[in-house]
Amino acid sequence: MPQPTASRVADVRVTPILITDPPLLNLQGVHQPLTPRTVVEVRTASGHVGLGETYGDTEYLTAIEAVAARLEGTDTARPADLRTIVDQVCDSAATLGSAADVPASGLRGKRDLGKLKASVFAAFETAYLDAWARVLGVPVHALLGGRVRDRVDYSAYLFYKWAGHPGAEPDAWGAALDPDGVVEQARALIDRNGFRSIKLKGGVFAPDAEIAAIRALHRAFPGLPLRLDPNSAWSAETGVYVARELAGVLEYLEDPTAGIDAMAEVHAATGMPLATNMCVTGFDEVPEAFAKRAVQVVLSDHHYWGGLRATLDLAALCRTHGVAVSMHSNTHLGISLAAMTHVAAVVPDLHHACDTHRPWQDEDVITRPHTFHGGAVEVSDAPGLGVELDRDRLADLHRRWADSDVRDRDDAAAMRAVDPDWHAPRLPRW
Ligand SMILES: [Mg+2]
């Protein structure tokens, strides 16, 4: 048995990094060439190190650094103490400055203090669970109740994209700006990773162009579940139109329109299953959305729902109401993919492949980046999350951060490099 003090926190390290990101297009603009992430390391008295990964934007980094300074002596086996500290730090306007009062970003739903707390807690909770599991010599999924599957399915996440960033050489993926380009991209992602579900990020072109892309995918990959996510770019009326055009073709439509009432209107008129990572992104939004039948699939995301155990709470809530659950993704590396895979392995009724951006990232901070076989990641039974930090790589990516002035993700600003008048469009765009 480990010593009672073995799981106590001896040291916490927070490392902001910048990672390369291809020119993936969305409603707001385009992914920047470099995007921030934060890596959290929690070392226990026993010398075990737990890892967490989350957003690197200033609002998160500021809060994470303030929390990290107060964690020494807390117990990784008692995350309740962590929650108290996160709440205290996030409630302190003096510590956070303007971070608690940030404008809505548009792509991940509401932004408020509760969601900031949930996000900051999640980064450390993952590291605490990883550390505690390593102390005990068990995988993280065992601490979450035990895995019910050996592999977790992920989807091919397609994007409209430019051949390269403005002024840079084309990347290996090339351009995807029409149905043929989208099908070619899907083929490349599937050839490399074996994905058996396909999602297209929409909201970039007019609805008929995106309908044509989905139809082209349906012809090229008959039988594969297809999804389209325009990030609420459409009115309810346009959402109804697209849902009718793609009836029998889409597995589900993701956030066709903004807000619970408009989503409910689209579903009531068409019967199309609707998924969301925008109109339901916190527990307080669940009752109204479920009562109005606005969503049929909630896309969980431990990064902002409040961690791995909160993700299981969400899954149980969805199960109770007959709503499906799957997983949303933002740009991320292998620590996050490991955490996503451990929690997805525990959710009993996960019937849709989870989203991941990971194939778009050429870099990682772990020694053995994951591979996808048949579109799935194998669930690790190694202690903790089952991944190890590549400290040289982490140092390189931190040096890049220190040498750069990029501190926040801003897809609209990246688009202004090409179109100086660009602003993220008012909704509905179509
Ligand atoms: Mg989405």
Boltz pocket constraint, residues with backbone or C-beta under 6 A from the ligand:
constraints:
  - pocket:
      binder: B
      contacts: [[A, 107], [A, 229], [A, 231], [A, 254], [A, 255], [A, 276], [A, 277], [A, 278], [A, 328]]
      max_distance: 6.0
